[in-house]
Amino acid sequence: MTNQPIRVSKSLLEDYVNRVFLAAGLDQEQAAITARHLVHANLRGVDSHGVSRVDVYTKRLEIGIVNRDLHFELERETPASALVDGGNSSGIALATKGIELAVKKALQTGVGIVGIKNSNHCGMLGDYTMYAAKHGCIALATTNAPPNMAPWGGRERFFGTNPFSYGVPAGEEDDIVFDMATSLVARGKIIVAQKNNQQIPLGWAISKDGKPTNDPNVALDGLVLPAGGYKGYGITFLVEVLSSLFTGAAFGPQIADLYKNFEQAQNVGQCFIVIRADLFQSMDQFRSRMDQLIREIREVPRMDGVERIYLPGEIEREKTADRMKNGIPISVEILQEIRGVGQRYSIVDDPLFKEIG
Ligand SMILES: NC(=O)c1ccc[n+]([C@@H]2O[C@H](COP(=O)([O-])OP(=O)(O)OC[C@H]3O[C@@H](n4cnc5c(N)ncnc54)[C@H](O)[C@@H]3O)[C@@H](O)[C@H]2O)c1
């Protein structure tokens, strides 16, 4: 069997994943939201947050450590804000509803802030900020995550890889969507390397006794390092404050591990801060100045050996265009894994696997 990834069509992959989540007990709306989100991550090249998560998400639903029914309860609300109690339901469905509500409030009042507590892993944050940008809003999104990173200088797990993302609408140019883990790389990338039996670059992580490693197994047993040293740690801290201290979700070491703890609800939090882009000037002015900024950045003289300057999110946008046209490359290991998940629910006849033989 080839070790090369196999290109599969977006629609077949999404239909299959949708089927699996329906079989795992999500209702039609949640299954469709979750399938669309995961395949969107693969389309953008964020494979660490794509269909490689189907196995663990379905296991958690099956065991009942994640609630199959969606609870989206508004605990406190103002015209510009809402605190949602997610009732331990699926994180992607909650966060999708959360950003929709934040955008709706921003369009009505100028600003929309939605916090979610009692939530679960919500995938690729850029999906949410991209939605806001599409609706003419500037958005910030945060979530906290299980402890895998030490506070700067420490060597015990405390913070998660606490990602944050922003989205900004442009005019003729594409909207800007920046999306990063505040660790040097998302831990999901190390998990994908482990599943694919690949080494990781030195500098991504350290072993549990503080030594550099390129072995994904040692890294997953150890700690990831913050992006940009103490500066990344400072941003991780802010992400924790917005996602958890602000919303009432669990923080730092209180958060249960997604892959190892099947007994305790995660209780992670998310925060969406959405601002209508025409709050201070007309939308046309804002959009055309964004276009100008983007074009001027492209014209900046480049360092030796640099072929082009990318805008935040541009690499992912180009990957999306390629993958829409030529199919999404998925490793054989991950295809086998998701086929196995389907088999758990007696899904054995899916056209996705007919395509790959
Ligand atoms: N839900 C969770 O608990 C959780 C936790 C951690 C990470 N994540 C997700 O993991 C994903 C991956 O995060 P990551 O930090 O590995 O991403 P990354 O390092 O691949 O990219 C980070 C950002 O940098 C930009 N970028 C990359 N190269 C660039 C270049 N040469 N020039 C300009 N911009 C460039 C990308 O467009 C992207 O916006 C994100 O979607 C994040 O939301 C989720």
The ligand as an SDF file (V2000), in Angstrom:
LIG
                    3D

 44 48  0  0  0  0  0  0  0  0999 V2000
   -9.4850   24.0430   19.6900 N   0  0  0  0  0  0  0  0  0  0  0  0
   -8.3260   23.9340   20.2860 C   0  0  0  0  0  0  0  0  0  0  0  0
   -8.2520   23.5730   21.4580 O   0  0  0  0  0  0  0  0  0  0  0  0
   -7.0570   24.2800   19.5580 C   0  0  0  0  0  0  0  0  0  0  0  0
   -5.8490   24.3250   20.2490 C   0  0  0  0  0  0  0  0  0  0  0  0
   -4.6970   24.6700   19.5430 C   0  0  0  0  0  0  0  0  0  0  0  0
   -4.7530   24.9600   18.1970 C   0  0  0  0  0  0  0  0  0  0  0  0
   -5.9450   24.9070   17.5570 N   0  0  0  0  0  0  0  0  0  0  0  0
   -6.0240   25.1820   16.1140 C   0  0  0  0  0  0  0  0  0  0  0  0
   -4.8680   24.6280   15.4850 O   0  0  0  0  0  0  0  0  0  0  0  0
   -4.7060   25.2360   14.2250 C   0  0  0  0  0  0  0  0  0  0  0  0
   -3.2700   25.3160   13.8120 C   0  0  0  0  0  0  0  0  0  0  0  0
   -2.5370   26.2530   14.5930 O   0  0  0  0  0  0  0  0  0  0  0  0
   -0.9890   26.5450   14.2820 P   0  0  0  0  0  0  0  0  0  0  0  0
   -0.4910   27.5020   15.2990 O   0  0  0  0  0  0  0  0  0  0  0  0
   -0.2610   25.2540   14.1450 O   0  0  0  0  0  0  0  0  0  0  0  0
   -1.0720   27.2370   12.8490 O   0  0  0  0  0  0  0  0  0  0  0  0
    0.1350   27.6550   11.8640 P   0  0  0  0  0  0  0  0  0  0  0  0
    1.4000   27.8530   12.6160 O   0  0  0  0  0  0  0  0  0  0  0  0
    0.1500   26.6820   10.7420 O   0  0  0  0  0  0  0  0  0  0  0  0
   -0.3710   29.0530   11.2980 O   0  0  0  0  0  0  0  0  0  0  0  0
   -0.5850   30.1470   12.1520 C   0  0  0  0  0  0  0  0  0  0  0  0
   -0.9610   31.3610   11.3520 C   0  0  0  0  0  0  0  0  0  0  0  0
    0.2000   31.8650   10.7160 O   0  0  0  0  0  0  0  0  0  0  0  0
   -0.0710   32.1640    9.3560 C   0  0  0  0  0  0  0  0  0  0  0  0
    1.1440   31.9300    8.5830 N   0  0  0  0  0  0  0  0  0  0  0  0
    1.8070   30.7520    8.4500 C   0  0  0  0  0  0  0  0  0  0  0  0
    2.8910   30.9220    7.6710 N   0  0  0  0  0  0  0  0  0  0  0  0
    2.9130   32.2230    7.3050 C   0  0  0  0  0  0  0  0  0  0  0  0
    3.7800   33.0170    6.4940 C   0  0  0  0  0  0  0  0  0  0  0  0
    4.8540   32.4980    5.9130 N   0  0  0  0  0  0  0  0  0  0  0  0
    3.4750   34.3220    6.3390 N   0  0  0  0  0  0  0  0  0  0  0  0
    2.3790   34.8630    6.9140 C   0  0  0  0  0  0  0  0  0  0  0  0
    1.5220   34.1700    7.6940 N   0  0  0  0  0  0  0  0  0  0  0  0
    1.7960   32.8620    7.8860 C   0  0  0  0  0  0  0  0  0  0  0  0
   -1.1610   31.2150    8.9500 C   0  0  0  0  0  0  0  0  0  0  0  0
   -1.9100   31.7530    7.8590 O   0  0  0  0  0  0  0  0  0  0  0  0
   -1.9770   31.1220   10.2340 C   0  0  0  0  0  0  0  0  0  0  0  0
   -2.9610   32.1240   10.2630 O   0  0  0  0  0  0  0  0  0  0  0  0
   -5.5000   26.5390   14.3120 C   0  0  0  0  0  0  0  0  0  0  0  0
   -6.6390   26.3780   13.4920 O   0  0  0  0  0  0  0  0  0  0  0  0
   -5.9350   26.6280   15.7630 C   0  0  0  0  0  0  0  0  0  0  0  0
   -7.2000   27.2610   15.9600 O   0  0  0  0  0  0  0  0  0  0  0  0
   -7.1030   24.5830   18.1970 C   0  0  0  0  0  0  0  0  0  0  0  0
  1  2  1  0
  2  3  2  0
  2  4  1  0
  4  5  1  0
  4 44  2  0
  5  6  2  0
  6  7  1  0
  7  8  2  0
  8  9  1  0
  8 44  1  0
  9 10  1  0
  9 42  1  0
 10 11  1  0
 11 12  1  0
 11 40  1  0
 12 13  1  0
 13 14  1  0
 14 15  2  0
 14 16  1  0
 14 17  1  0
 17 18  1  0
 18 19  2  0
 18 20  1  0
 18 21  1  0
 21 22  1  0
 22 23  1  0
 23 24  1  0
 23 38  1  0
 24 25  1  0
 25 26  1  0
 25 36  1  0
 26 27  1  0
 26 35  1  0
 27 28  2  0
 28 29  1  0
 29 30  1  0
 29 35  2  0
 30 31  1  0
 30 32  2  0
 32 33  1  0
 33 34  2  0
 34 35  1  0
 36 37  1  0
 36 38  1  0
 38 39  1  0
 40 41  1  0
 40 42  1  0
 42 43  1  0
M  CHG  2   8   1  16  -1
M  END
$$$$
